[in-house]
Structures are given as C-alpha cells and as structure tokens.
C-alpha cells in the first residue's frame, strides 16, 4: 500500500469510529449497533481500511492485545469489591459462576456440529462468548431505566465477566497452543496454566507497585497521573506478553483490581481523559475488527450462528438467571428481566481477534471461523436486546417511574418544608442531614431519609451515587455546599446545585467557587431562611393558574415529573401541564 492509501485507511477508521458513536448517542442506541455494520461495510467496499493491510497481521494482533489490556485495566478500576454487598453480591456471584459454566459448556457442545470445528476450537469460542461488558449493558440500561437493584446487578455482572473472560480466554488459548506443539498429559497442561497465571500475577504486582510510586509517592496530578497509568499498563502488559503470550491481559486485570481495592489509591470515579481514550479505543477496535470479516466468511456460518444466538438468548440466559436468582427475594419481574439481558460486546470481539489470529497462525483447523461467528453473535444479541429490552421491562413492571429523583441535603425547617413541597408536586425526594435533630425533623415530615453514609459516598472520589438524578445542597455551611457541589458533580447522573452564600460572605471558598446557584443571587441562603421565619411558605400550583402577588418562582415541575429549578444562569418558562413551586406570603398565597 502507498502512503496515501495508509493515510486514507487510518483516517477512515477514526472517522467511522467517532462518527458512529456520535450518531449512536443521538439515537440513544448502543454504539455497537452502528460500529459493527460501519466497519463491515467499509471493509467490504474498500481494502484501504483493512488493518492487516495497513499494519500487517502480527502488528495488528499485538496492538489489539495492548488495546484490550487497557480496556480490561479500566474495567478492573470499576470493580470496587467493597460496594458489592449483601444479596447483590450473592446474586452476582451465582450469575457469574453459572453463566460462565453453562454458556461455555453449551457453546462448546453445539459449536462442533453447528460450525464443523474441532472441540478445542469450540472451547475457545465458548470462553469468548461468556463475556458481556458494561460498554454494552450500560447504554441499554440507561435507556430502559430499570429498578436500581436490577441495574446494579447487571452492571456488576457485565463488568466482572470481562476480566473473567480475558483470563479464561488466555488460559484456553495456551492450552490449545501447547497441545498443538506437545502431546503431553494433563499434568503438563496444568503446569502451563500455572506458569501463565504466575507471570500475569507478577506483572500485576509490578504494575501496582509502579502506580503506587507514581500516584501516591510522587503524587502526580490528574494529567500526569493518567499518563502514568496508561504507560504502566502498556509497558507491563507488553513485558508479560514478551515473557509469555497473552499474559499481559491477566496483568492488566490484576493491576486494575488492585488499584481500585487497595486503600490509599483513592482513584476518582470519573476520569475524563481515560474515559475518552477508552471510548476511542473501543470504536477503533470495533471498526477495525469488523472490517476483517468478509461476506464470504459469514455465509457458511450465518444460519448456524442464528441457531446459536437463539439457544443463548432463549435457553441459556433464562436458565442461568432462574437458577442464580432463586430464593433471592427478587420479584418475579426483576428475575425475568435479568434473564433477558446478556448482550456481547467489545471484549468478546477483541479477544476473538487476538486469540483467533494466534490460532490461525499456528495452523489450527477451524480457528478462522471464530471471528465471523463472534461477529454475528455480537450483532445478533445487541439487536435483540436493543429492540426488546424496553418493551420487556415495561411489560414486567421493572421500569423506574419517569421523573427526577432528588437528593436534598440540609435539615433546616425551610429546607425540610421545601422538600415536602417538592414531594407534593409528584417528585421522588430523598433528604440527608448530619445533625440528629435535623434528621428527626426529616423523619417527622415523612420524607425518605438517606443512609448515614450516603453523603460520604457521594463525596468519595472513588464512588458513584446510583439512582439520584439531581442534588440540591442547602446546608447552613456555605463552604460545605460549595466544596460538595464540586466533588459530587462527577458522581451523580445529573446536575448539582447549591444555594447561594450571602453577598458579603467571608467564606473560604463559597464566594469564589463556580457552579450554578439555585434561585439566583437575590434568594441566597440567609434570605430564604429569614423569609421563612417571617411566615413565607412554599406553594405548589398549576402553571396555568395566575401567580399570586409577592411570590417568587423557584421550580418548574414538568408534566413528566422532571424538575427544572430557576437558577442564576437560567430562567424557566412553564408550559401547559406543568406545575410551579413558589415561595411567598401565606396570606397572599392561600
């Protein structure tokens, strides 16, 4: 290929990867729905996009291995085992155990007859297809909005299956490769497995030590710290792969797990640069890998792949979910929905590309069918679940009510009364306060009181609040409100607001911290408290009703129960069917 062809191919891969994800986000569908067809179509129409022609098969395989290592390291960072407690841990553990066993065994048993491949290649395919992944499950659940417990279970399962699939895939690959070269008994094979695990674990320990040095001892900032993580994962994974093939994946997983679970690292929940990098890698991998799948390779496996998809979706997954959630206390609808959510994603495609290429190079019969079968299973499962997840969730009654779920922080009388007014407007309101007197005031108002450690969780850089779609900070401490608004912002799925400090505030940070201020500069915290003490009260009324005199509009509650506050930066225009929350004199308002 000429230099121009190489430049054209690289530019097309990047454009398709990013463009598909942008369009998918606007259509609110998983990016895979567009990435795989885009890469497949581009690969069928032109040779310039084929990675084996751009880089050569060995170089592309090596890059895929390093890219998967970075993805699995990031997946490991999301596995804070301290957050997996109670019944959720028990259910997720059983889903993983039964899902891995049943999926791999059924696929291994069916694949030789369906695809005319040797049993050991079928075993490789069975291990590849056990993974799901949060990059697929997450967008689907955001669209469906199931109950918090169901969402938590599925996200944890999808996240944990990635590293498990990577480890089992690497071990299965070594078993097949070793058997191909040396015909020795099971003892030798187990010894090879042990060596691979040992190399990966040593690499993980070295990676953890390097990150402790860079992140804790040297205390690098966000930018250099992110670069240090990337360099450490790539270097350690490459070194392990040089020492023993495909052990770099194990090292990356172990490093991610160690970093997020060893106290002292305090990894942030949101890592903007790293998240952007992972999204780019996912797009590039999917487009590149799917471009290697030719129409000619799909034709012989198309109908058998449909049969395998039907078995996985209609038989295997429901059986796994039924067995894993029995006697769990989950309602029948939630158990059924868990049985209808197991799409395959990026790790399945990437591991298929990495391991299949190695087996093809070793001359293993049937290995060339792994990528097209995996491609079809990914496309099939993503399409099935994307098209059916929302109606199935509604039919089973596991969809969360539409509307804002508000966390209101503060326990002063006016704050509690505001929470009561918002709840009367149809919102799901939860409150938190530190002092026992304030907590008792919240209980007396009949408002849900958040757990004592909820705010600590919200302000923990390694945590993320689930289910909360807006946070209002209204404590008596303006500096606390300001600092918490900055920290909490990245840990919730929605906006964070705070009441304004006095205009002549002498606080340390409150007067100088950014962020949107509730109600603007005229209704700051002490003014709200003073007006409440003087008899002003909160009033909820339809937006179509005339506004009483001497009342200020604080919130607009849309007809779909989404809350839009009036802030310093925006003024809200009520529409037909909306409600408004006002503050004003009792005499003029009631």
VEXZAKE-259290 format. One record per residue (C-alpha): residue in one letter; x, y, z. Coordinates in steps of 0.1 Angstrom, whole numbers, plus 5000, padded with zeros to 4 digits. Each point is the difference from the previous one (the first is absolute). Layout:
BEGIN
(site 'A', (X, Y, Z))
...
END
This chain:
BEGIN
(site 'X', (5000, 5000, 5000))
(site 'X', (5011, 5035, 4993))
(site 'X', (5004, 5027, 5026))
(site 'X', (4968, 5016, 4987))
(site 'X', (4981, 4967, 5004))
(site 'X', (5013, 4997, 5035))
(site 'X', (4990, 5035, 5010))
(site 'X', (4965, 4995, 4984))
(site 'X', (4995, 4967, 5018))
(site 'X', (5009, 5015, 5034))
(site 'X', (4979, 5031, 4995))
(site 'X', (4970, 4979, 4990))
(site 'X', (5003, 4977, 5031))
(site 'X', (5002, 5030, 5024))
(site 'X', (4971, 5018, 4982))
(site 'X', (4978, 4969, 5000))
(site 'X', (5008, 4993, 5037))
(site 'X', (4993, 5034, 5012))
(site 'X', (4971, 5008, 4976))
(site 'X', (4982, 4968, 5009))
(site 'X', (5002, 5007, 5037))
(site 'X', (4987, 5035, 4995))
(site 'X', (4970, 4989, 4980))
(site 'X', (4993, 4971, 5024))
(site 'X', (5000, 5025, 5029))
(site 'X', (4974, 5022, 4982))
(site 'X', (4979, 4970, 4992))
(site 'X', (5004, 4986, 5035))
(site 'X', (5011, 4966, 4989))
(site 'X', (5031, 4980, 5009))
(site 'X', (5029, 5011, 4978))
(site 'X', (5006, 4964, 4990))
(site 'X', (4968, 5001, 4979))
(site 'X', (5017, 5024, 4977))
(site 'X', (5037, 4992, 5005))
(site 'X', (4999, 4964, 4988))
(site 'X', (4979, 5006, 4968))
(site 'X', (5021, 5031, 4992))
(site 'X', (5033, 4981, 5002))
(site 'X', (4986, 4970, 4982))
(site 'X', (4986, 5021, 4971))
(site 'X', (5032, 5020, 4997))
(site 'X', (5021, 4969, 5000))
(site 'X', (4978, 4984, 4973))
(site 'X', (5002, 5032, 4978))
(site 'X', (5037, 5008, 5002))
(site 'X', (5033, 4984, 5009))
(site 'X', (5015, 5032, 5015))
(site 'X', (4983, 4995, 5033))
(site 'X', (5012, 4964, 5006))
(site 'X', (5023, 5000, 5030))
(site 'X', (5020, 4970, 4988))
(site 'X', (5008, 5020, 4969))
(site 'X', (5007, 5032, 5019))
(site 'X', (5022, 4985, 5027))
(site 'X', (5004, 4963, 4992))
(site 'X', (4984, 4972, 5020))
(site 'X', (5027, 4996, 5027))
(site 'X', (5001, 5038, 5007))
(site 'X', (4962, 5003, 5001))
(site 'X', (4998, 4970, 5023))
(site 'X', (5025, 5016, 5024))
(site 'X', (4982, 5033, 4999))
(site 'X', (4967, 4983, 5007))
(site 'X', (5015, 4982, 5030))
(site 'X', (5013, 5033, 5015))
(site 'X', (4967, 5017, 4993))
(site 'X', (4981, 4972, 5017))
(site 'X', (5024, 5003, 5030))
(site 'X', (4991, 5037, 5004))
(site 'X', (4963, 4992, 4998))
(site 'X', (5003, 4972, 5025))
(site 'X', (5020, 5022, 5024))
(site 'X', (4973, 5026, 4998))
(site 'X', (4974, 4973, 5006))
(site 'X', (5020, 4989, 5031))
(site 'X', (4999, 5036, 5013))
(site 'X', (4962, 4998, 5001))
(site 'X', (5000, 4969, 5022))
(site 'X', (5001, 5014, 5035))
(site 'X', (4991, 4969, 5019))
(site 'X', (4990, 5020, 5031))
(site 'X', (4970, 5012, 4981))
(site 'X', (4988, 4965, 4993))
(site 'X', (4982, 4990, 5032))
(site 'X', (4970, 4980, 5013))
(site 'X', (4977, 4982, 4976))
(site 'X', (5014, 5018, 4970))
(site 'X', (5034, 4983, 5006))
(site 'X', (4983, 4966, 5003))
(site 'X', (4979, 5005, 4968))
(site 'X', (5029, 5013, 4980))
(site 'X', (5023, 4972, 5011))
(site 'X', (4975, 4974, 4990))
(site 'X', (4993, 5017, 4966))
(site 'X', (5037, 5000, 4993))
(site 'X', (5007, 4964, 5010))
(site 'X', (4969, 4986, 4983))
(site 'X', (5003, 5023, 4970))
(site 'X', (5036, 4991, 4994))
(site 'X', (4994, 4962, 5004))
(site 'X', (4968, 4997, 4981))
(site 'X', (5008, 5024, 4971))
(site 'X', (5035, 4985, 4994))
(site 'X', (4988, 4964, 5003))
(site 'X', (4969, 5004, 4977))
(site 'X', (5020, 5019, 4974))
(site 'X', (5028, 4975, 5001))
(site 'X', (4975, 4972, 4996))
(site 'X', (4981, 5016, 4971))
(site 'X', (5028, 5016, 4980))
(site 'X', (5016, 4969, 4985))
(site 'X', (4967, 4989, 4985))
(site 'X', (4988, 5035, 4990))
(site 'X', (5033, 5013, 4986))
(site 'X', (5020, 4969, 4992))
(site 'X', (5029, 5009, 5022))
(site 'X', (5022, 4979, 5024))
(site 'X', (4990, 4998, 5036))
(site 'X', (5029, 5020, 5012))
(site 'X', (4991, 5029, 4977))
(site 'X', (4964, 4997, 5012))
(site 'X', (5014, 5003, 5035))
(site 'X', (5018, 5032, 4991))
(site 'X', (4967, 5014, 4985))
(site 'X', (4981, 4990, 5031))
(site 'X', (5024, 5020, 5022))
(site 'X', (4999, 5030, 4977))
(site 'X', (4962, 5002, 5001))
(site 'X', (4996, 5000, 5038))
(site 'X', (5008, 5037, 5002))
(site 'X', (4976, 5028, 4999))
(site 'X', (5014, 5033, 5011))
(site 'X', (4988, 5034, 5015))
(site 'X', (5007, 5018, 4967))
(site 'X', (4970, 4981, 4985))
(site 'X', (4978, 4995, 5031))
(site 'X', (5004, 5035, 5013))
(site 'X', (4985, 5019, 4971))
(site 'X', (4971, 4975, 4998))
(site 'X', (4992, 5004, 5037))
(site 'X', (5002, 5038, 4997))
(site 'X', (4974, 4998, 4973))
(site 'X', (4977, 4974, 5018))
(site 'X', (5005, 5015, 5035))
(site 'X', (4992, 4968, 5020))
(site 'X', (4999, 5000, 5038))
(site 'X', (5032, 5008, 5019))
(site 'X', (5005, 4964, 5012))
(site 'X', (4997, 4985, 4965))
(site 'X', (5022, 5027, 4985))
(site 'X', (5027, 4994, 5027))
(site 'X', (4999, 4962, 4995))
(site 'X', (5003, 5002, 4962))
(site 'X', (5028, 5026, 5001))
(site 'X', (5021, 4980, 5025))
(site 'X', (4994, 4968, 4980))
(site 'X', (5010, 5016, 4967))
(site 'X', (5031, 5017, 5015))
(site 'X', (5012, 4969, 5017))
(site 'X', (4996, 4977, 4971))
(site 'X', (5025, 5020, 4979))
(site 'X', (5031, 4991, 5021))
(site 'X', (4987, 4965, 5006))
(site 'X', (4996, 4995, 4963))
(site 'X', (5034, 5014, 4994))
(site 'X', (5017, 4977, 5025))
(site 'X', (4981, 4969, 4988))
(site 'X', (5007, 5010, 4964))
(site 'X', (5037, 5003, 5006))
(site 'X', (5001, 4967, 5018))
(site 'X', (4980, 4982, 4974))
(site 'X', (5022, 5014, 4972))
(site 'X', (5031, 4988, 5018))
(site 'X', (4984, 4965, 5004))
(site 'X', (4992, 4998, 4963))
(site 'X', (5034, 5014, 4989))
(site 'X', (5019, 4977, 5023))
(site 'X', (4980, 4970, 4989))
(site 'X', (5008, 5009, 4964))
(site 'X', (5037, 4998, 5007))
(site 'X', (5005, 4974, 5027))
(site 'X', (4977, 4970, 5006))
(site 'X', (5005, 4996, 5038))
(site 'X', (4975, 4992, 5028))
(site 'X', (4978, 5022, 5021))
(site 'X', (5027, 5005, 5026))
(site 'X', (5021, 5018, 4975))
(site 'X', (4971, 5021, 4988))
(site 'X', (4991, 5010, 5036))
(site 'X', (5037, 5010, 5005))
(site 'X', (4998, 5022, 4969))
(site 'X', (4968, 5016, 5014))
(site 'X', (5018, 5006, 5033))
(site 'X', (5030, 5016, 4982))
(site 'X', (4977, 5024, 4981))
(site 'X', (4981, 5010, 5031))
(site 'X', (5033, 5005, 5019))
(site 'X', (5013, 5023, 4972))
(site 'X', (4968, 5020, 4999))
(site 'X', (4999, 5003, 5038))
(site 'X', (5036, 5012, 5002))
(site 'X', (4993, 5025, 4973))
(site 'X', (4970, 5012, 5019))
(site 'X', (5020, 5004, 5031))
(site 'X', (5027, 5020, 4981))
(site 'X', (4973, 5022, 4985))
(site 'X', (4984, 5006, 5033))
(site 'X', (5034, 5009, 5016))
(site 'X', (5008, 5024, 4971))
(site 'X', (4966, 5017, 5004))
(site 'X', (5004, 5003, 5037))
(site 'X', (5034, 5017, 4993))
(site 'X', (4986, 5024, 4974))
(site 'X', (4965, 5007, 5015))
(site 'X', (5007, 4999, 5037))
(site 'X', (5037, 5006, 5006))
(site 'X', (5006, 5026, 4972))
(site 'X', (4964, 5013, 5002))
(site 'X', (4998, 5008, 4964))
(site 'X', (4970, 5021, 4989))
(site 'X', (4971, 4989, 4980))
(site 'X', (5016, 5004, 4966))
(site 'X', (5034, 4984, 5008))
(site 'X', (4983, 4974, 5022))
(site 'X', (4978, 4989, 4971))
(site 'X', (5030, 4998, 4977))
(site 'X', (5018, 4980, 5027))
(site 'X', (4971, 4975, 5001))
(site 'X', (5000, 4996, 4963))
(site 'X', (5038, 4996, 4997))
(site 'X', (5000, 4975, 5029))
(site 'X', (4972, 4978, 4986))
(site 'X', (5015, 5000, 4965))
(site 'X', (5036, 4993, 5012))
(site 'X', (4991, 4973, 5025))
(site 'X', (4976, 4983, 4976))
(site 'X', (5025, 5001, 4972))
(site 'X', (5028, 4986, 5022))
(site 'X', (4977, 4972, 5012))
(site 'X', (4990, 4991, 4964))
(site 'X', (5037, 5000, 4991))
(site 'X', (5007, 4976, 5028))
(site 'X', (4970, 4978, 4993))
(site 'X', (4973, 5006, 4974))
(site 'X', (4968, 5017, 5011))
(site 'X', (5008, 5002, 5037))
(site 'X', (4999, 5038, 4996))
(site 'X', (4962, 4999, 5002))
(site 'X', (5003, 4983, 5034))
(site 'X', (5025, 5026, 5012))
(site 'X', (4977, 5028, 4989))
(site 'X', (4970, 4986, 5018))
(site 'X', (5019, 4993, 5032))
(site 'X', (5015, 5036, 5000))
(site 'X', (4965, 5015, 4995))
(site 'X', (4985, 4979, 5028))
(site 'X', (5029, 5008, 5024))
(site 'X', (4999, 5038, 4993))
(site 'X', (4963, 5003, 5007))
(site 'X', (4999, 4977, 5030))
(site 'X', (5032, 5009, 5019))
(site 'X', (4993, 5028, 5024))
(site 'X', (5020, 5031, 4994))
(site 'X', (4998, 5003, 4962))
(site 'X', (4967, 5018, 5001))
(site 'X', (4994, 4998, 4963))
(site 'X', (4974, 5025, 4988))
(site 'X', (4966, 4987, 4987))
(site 'X', (5003, 5022, 4970))
(site 'X', (5032, 5000, 4979))
(site 'X', (4991, 5022, 4970))
(site 'X', (5032, 4995, 4980))
(site 'X', (5001, 4962, 5007))
(site 'X', (4963, 4997, 4992))
(site 'X', (5005, 5018, 4967))
(site 'X', (5030, 4978, 4992))
(site 'X', (4980, 4968, 5007))
(site 'X', (4971, 5012, 4978))
(site 'X', (5024, 5007, 4972))
(site 'X', (5017, 4966, 5004))
(site 'X', (4967, 4982, 5000))
(site 'X', (4989, 5018, 4968))
(site 'X', (5033, 4993, 4982))
(site 'X', (5000, 4964, 5010))
(site 'X', (4964, 4993, 4990))
(site 'X', (5004, 5017, 4966))
(site 'X', (5034, 4983, 4994))
(site 'X', (4989, 4966, 5011))
(site 'X', (4967, 5000, 4981))
(site 'X', (5018, 5011, 4969))
(site 'X', (5019, 4968, 5000))
(site 'X', (4967, 4980, 4998))
(site 'X', (4993, 4993, 4963))
(site 'X', (4966, 4991, 4986))
(site 'X', (5015, 4968, 4988))
(site 'X', (5010, 4990, 5035))
(site 'X', (4965, 5007, 5013))
(site 'X', (4980, 4980, 4975))
(site 'X', (5010, 4965, 5013))
(site 'X', (4993, 5008, 5036))
(site 'X', (4970, 5024, 4997))
(site 'X', (4971, 4976, 5006))
(site 'X', (5019, 4979, 5027))
(site 'X', (5008, 5033, 5018))
(site 'X', (4963, 5009, 5001))
(site 'X', (4994, 4966, 5016))
(site 'X', (5027, 5006, 5026))
(site 'X', (4986, 5035, 5007))
(site 'X', (4966, 4986, 5005))
(site 'X', (5013, 4974, 5025))
(site 'X', (5021, 5026, 5019))
(site 'X', (4971, 5025, 5002))
(site 'X', (4970, 4978, 5005))
(site 'X', (5014, 4970, 5019))
(site 'X', (5034, 5006, 5016))
(site 'X', (4995, 5035, 5015))
(site 'X', (4965, 4994, 5014))
(site 'X', (5013, 4968, 5017))
(site 'X', (5030, 5018, 5014))
(site 'X', (4979, 5028, 5014))
(site 'X', (4973, 4977, 5014))
(site 'X', (5025, 4979, 5018))
(site 'X', (5021, 5029, 5012))
(site 'X', (4971, 5021, 5014))
(site 'X', (4980, 4971, 5016))
(site 'X', (4993, 5007, 5036))
(site 'X', (5015, 5034, 4997))
(site 'X', (4969, 5020, 5009))
(site 'X', (4999, 5018, 4967))
(site 'X', (4966, 5005, 4985))
(site 'X', (4991, 4978, 4970))
(site 'X', (5001, 5029, 4976))
(site 'X', (5036, 5010, 5010))
(site 'X', (5011, 4963, 4998))
(site 'X', (4985, 4998, 4965))
(site 'X', (5016, 5032, 4988))
(site 'X', (5034, 4988, 5012))
(site 'X', (4994, 4969, 4979))
(site 'X', (4995, 5023, 4970))
(site 'X', (5032, 5020, 5000))
(site 'X', (5033, 4985, 4988))
(site 'X', (5013, 5018, 4970))
(site 'X', (5036, 4993, 4988))
(site 'X', (5024, 5029, 4995))
(site 'X', (5035, 5014, 4995))
(site 'X', (5020, 4975, 5020))
(site 'X', (4984, 4971, 4981))
(site 'X', (5010, 5016, 4967))
(site 'X', (5035, 5009, 5012))
(site 'X', (5008, 4967, 5016))
(site 'X', (4986, 4982, 4969))
(site 'X', (5023, 5020, 4978))
(site 'X', (5031, 4996, 5022))
(site 'X', (4996, 4963, 5007))
(site 'X', (4986, 4989, 4966))
(site 'X', (5029, 5017, 4982))
(site 'X', (5025, 4981, 5022))
(site 'X', (4982, 4967, 4993))
(site 'X', (4998, 5006, 4963))
(site 'X', (5038, 5007, 4999))
(site 'X', (5006, 4967, 5017))
(site 'X', (4979, 4982, 4974))
(site 'X', (4972, 4989, 5023))
(site 'X', (4971, 4987, 4979))
(site 'X', (4967, 5019, 5003))
(site 'X', (5016, 5030, 5018))
(site 'X', (4992, 5023, 4971))
(site 'X', (4963, 4996, 5008))
(site 'X', (5003, 5015, 5035))
(site 'X', (4999, 5037, 4989))
(site 'X', (4970, 4998, 4977))
(site 'X', (4980, 4979, 5025))
(site 'X', (5008, 5025, 5028))
(site 'X', (4992, 5029, 4977))
(site 'X', (4965, 4985, 4993))
(site 'X', (4994, 4992, 5036))
(site 'X', (5009, 5035, 5011))
(site 'X', (4978, 5016, 4973))
(site 'X', (4971, 4976, 5007))
(site 'X', (4999, 5003, 5037))
(site 'X', (5004, 5038, 5000))
(site 'X', (4972, 5004, 4975))
(site 'X', (4977, 4976, 5018))
(site 'X', (5005, 5017, 5034))
(site 'X', (5000, 5035, 4986))
(site 'X', (4967, 4995, 4983))
(site 'X', (4983, 4981, 5028))
(site 'X', (5015, 5012, 5033))
(site 'X', (4977, 5030, 5004))
(site 'X', (4967, 4983, 4992))
(site 'X', (5009, 4969, 5020))
(site 'X', (5009, 5022, 5030))
(site 'X', (4967, 5019, 4998))
(site 'X', (4981, 4967, 4997))
(site 'X', (5017, 4986, 5030))
(site 'X', (4995, 5032, 5021))
(site 'X', (5037, 5006, 5008))
(site 'X', (5003, 5035, 4984))
(site 'X', (5007, 5028, 5025))
(site 'X', (4973, 5027, 5000))
(site 'X', (5010, 5029, 4976))
(site 'X', (5011, 5031, 5018))
(site 'X', (5026, 5016, 5021))
(site 'X', (5013, 4982, 5031))
(site 'X', (5013, 5027, 5022))
(site 'X', (5025, 4999, 5028))
(site 'X', (4995, 5031, 5021))
(site 'X', (5028, 5006, 5025))
(site 'X', (4991, 5020, 5031))
(site 'X', (4977, 4999, 5030))
(site 'X', (4990, 5035, 5009))
(site 'X', (4962, 5005, 5003))
(site 'X', (4997, 5019, 4967))
(site 'X', (5020, 4973, 4982))
(site 'X', (4978, 4973, 5013))
(site 'X', (4969, 5019, 4991))
(site 'X', (5014, 5005, 4965))
(site 'X', (5006, 4963, 4997))
(site 'X', (4964, 4994, 5011))
(site 'X', (4987, 5023, 4973))
(site 'X', (5021, 4984, 4973))
(site 'X', (4987, 4966, 5011))
(site 'X', (4964, 5012, 4998))
(site 'X', (5008, 5011, 4965))
(site 'X', (5005, 4963, 4991))
(site 'X', (5038, 4998, 5003))
(site 'X', (5020, 4972, 5016))
(site 'X', (5018, 5019, 5028))
(site 'X', (5027, 4986, 5023))
(site 'X', (5017, 5022, 5026))
(site 'X', (5032, 4998, 5020))
(site 'X', (5011, 5019, 5031))
(site 'X', (5029, 4996, 5024))
(site 'X', (4985, 5011, 5034))
(site 'X', (4976, 4976, 5017))
(site 'X', (4975, 5029, 5007))
(site 'X', (4999, 5007, 4962))
(site 'X', (4996, 4963, 4992))
(site 'X', (4971, 4997, 5024))
(site 'X', (4984, 5031, 4984))
(site 'X', (5003, 4982, 4966))
(site 'X', (4984, 4968, 5014))
(site 'X', (4972, 5020, 5015))
(site 'X', (4992, 5015, 4966))
(site 'X', (4996, 4965, 4985))
(site 'X', (5029, 5005, 4975))
(site 'X', (5023, 4971, 4993))
(site 'X', (5032, 5004, 5020))
(site 'X', (5032, 4990, 4982))
(site 'X', (5024, 4976, 5017))
(site 'X', (5025, 5016, 5024))
(site 'X', (5029, 4993, 4977))
(site 'X', (4984, 5011, 4968))
(site 'X', (5016, 5035, 4998))
(site 'X', (5034, 4985, 5008))
(site 'X', (4994, 4976, 4971))
(site 'X', (4989, 5029, 4978))
(site 'X', (5032, 5021, 5007))
(site 'X', (5023, 4970, 4998))
(site 'X', (5021, 5003, 4968))
(site 'X', (4998, 4962, 4996))
(site 'X', (4963, 4997, 5002))
(site 'X', (4969, 5008, 4980))
(site 'X', (4964, 5006, 5012))
(site 'X', (4975, 4978, 4982))
(site 'X', (4965, 5010, 4992))
(site 'X', (5004, 5037, 5010))
(site 'X', (4993, 5023, 4971))
(site 'X', (5004, 5034, 5017))
(site 'X', (5017, 5013, 5032))
(site 'X', (4991, 5032, 5019))
(site 'X', (5024, 5011, 5027))
(site 'X', (4983, 5023, 5025))
(site 'X', (5019, 4996, 5034))
(site 'X', (5008, 5029, 5023))
(site 'X', (5037, 4997, 4990))
(site 'X', (5006, 5019, 4968))
(site 'X', (5035, 4987, 4996))
(site 'X', (4988, 4964, 5004))
(site 'X', (4974, 5006, 4973))
(site 'X', (5026, 5014, 4977))
(site 'X', (5025, 4973, 5004))
(site 'X', (4975, 4972, 4999))
(site 'X', (4985, 5014, 4968))
(site 'X', (5034, 4996, 4983))
(site 'X', (5007, 4965, 5013))
(site 'X', (4965, 4986, 4996))
(site 'X', (4997, 5013, 4965))
(site 'X', (5018, 4970, 4984))
(site 'X', (4984, 4974, 5022))
(site 'X', (4963, 5004, 4991))
(site 'X', (4981, 4996, 4968))
(site 'X', (4986, 5035, 4998))
(site 'X', (5005, 5036, 5011))
(site 'X', (5012, 5012, 5034))
(site 'X', (4989, 5034, 5013))
(site 'X', (5006, 5019, 5032))
(site 'X', (4983, 5029, 5018))
(site 'X', (5019, 5033, 4997))
(site 'X', (5022, 5014, 5028))
(site 'X', (4994, 5035, 5014))
(site 'X', (5012, 5027, 4976))
(site 'X', (5026, 5013, 5025))
(site 'X', (5010, 4964, 5010))
(site 'X', (5034, 4996, 5017))
(site 'X', (5000, 4962, 4993))
(site 'X', (5032, 4984, 4989))
(site 'X', (4987, 4986, 4967))
(site 'X', (4963, 5006, 4997))
(site 'X', (5003, 5035, 4984))
(site 'X', (5026, 4988, 4975))
(site 'X', (4987, 4966, 4989))
(site 'X', (4983, 4995, 4967))
(site 'X', (4968, 4980, 4994))
(site 'X', (4964, 5010, 4995))
(site 'X', (4983, 5018, 5029))
(site 'X', (4965, 4991, 5009))
(site 'X', (4974, 5028, 4996))
(site 'X', (5026, 5026, 4991))
(site 'X', (5019, 5026, 5020))
(site 'X', (4969, 5016, 5015))
(site 'X', (4987, 4969, 5019))
(site 'X', (5032, 4989, 5017))
(site 'X', (5000, 4976, 5030))
(site 'X', (4996, 5026, 5028))
(site 'X', (4973, 5018, 4981))
(site 'X', (4980, 4968, 4995))
(site 'X', (5004, 4991, 5037))
(site 'X', (4990, 5035, 5011))
(site 'X', (4969, 5001, 4978))
(site 'X', (4989, 4966, 5012))
(site 'X', (5003, 5012, 5037))
(site 'X', (4979, 5030, 4991))
(site 'X', (4972, 4978, 4988))
(site 'X', (5007, 4993, 4963))
(site 'X', (4991, 4965, 4989))
(site 'X', (5004, 4978, 4969))
(site 'X', (4970, 4997, 4977))
(site 'X', (4994, 4975, 4972))
(site 'X', (4975, 5009, 4973))
(site 'X', (4993, 4993, 4963))
(site 'X', (5021, 5022, 4977))
(site 'X', (4967, 5011, 4982))
(site 'X', (4987, 5016, 5033))
(site 'X', (5007, 5037, 5005))
(site 'X', (5030, 5007, 5021))
(site 'X', (4992, 5014, 5035))
(site 'X', (5015, 5034, 5007))
(site 'X', (5033, 5002, 5019))
(site 'X', (5010, 4964, 4991))
(site 'X', (5033, 4989, 4984))
(site 'X', (5001, 4970, 4977))
(site 'X', (5026, 4975, 5012))
(site 'X', (4993, 4968, 4979))
(site 'X', (4981, 4988, 4970))
(site 'X', (4989, 4964, 5002))
(site 'X', (4994, 4988, 4964))
(site 'X', (4970, 4978, 4991))
(site 'X', (5023, 4970, 4999))
(site 'X', (5012, 5008, 5036))
(site 'X', (5034, 5013, 4990))
(site 'X', (5011, 5029, 5023))
(site 'X', (5015, 5031, 4985))
(site 'X', (5012, 5026, 5026))
(site 'X', (5002, 5037, 4995))
(site 'X', (5037, 5008, 5003))
(site 'X', (5024, 5029, 4996))
(site 'X', (5008, 4989, 4964))
(site 'X', (4965, 4990, 4988))
(site 'X', (4964, 5011, 5002))
(site 'X', (4974, 4973, 4993))
(site 'X', (4969, 5006, 4980))
(site 'X', (4971, 4978, 5013))
(site 'X', (4978, 4982, 4974))
(site 'X', (4965, 4986, 4999))
(site 'X', (4998, 4970, 5024))
(site 'X', (5030, 5011, 5022))
(site 'X', (4999, 5009, 5036))
(site 'X', (5019, 5028, 5018))
(site 'X', (5014, 5001, 5035))
(site 'X', (4998, 5035, 5015))
(site 'X', (5013, 5018, 5031))
(site 'X', (4979, 5028, 5014))
(site 'X', (4977, 5012, 5028))
(site 'X', (4974, 4976, 5013))
(site 'X', (4974, 5027, 5000))
(site 'X', (5004, 5009, 4963))
(site 'X', (5005, 4964, 4989))
(site 'X', (4974, 4981, 5019))
END
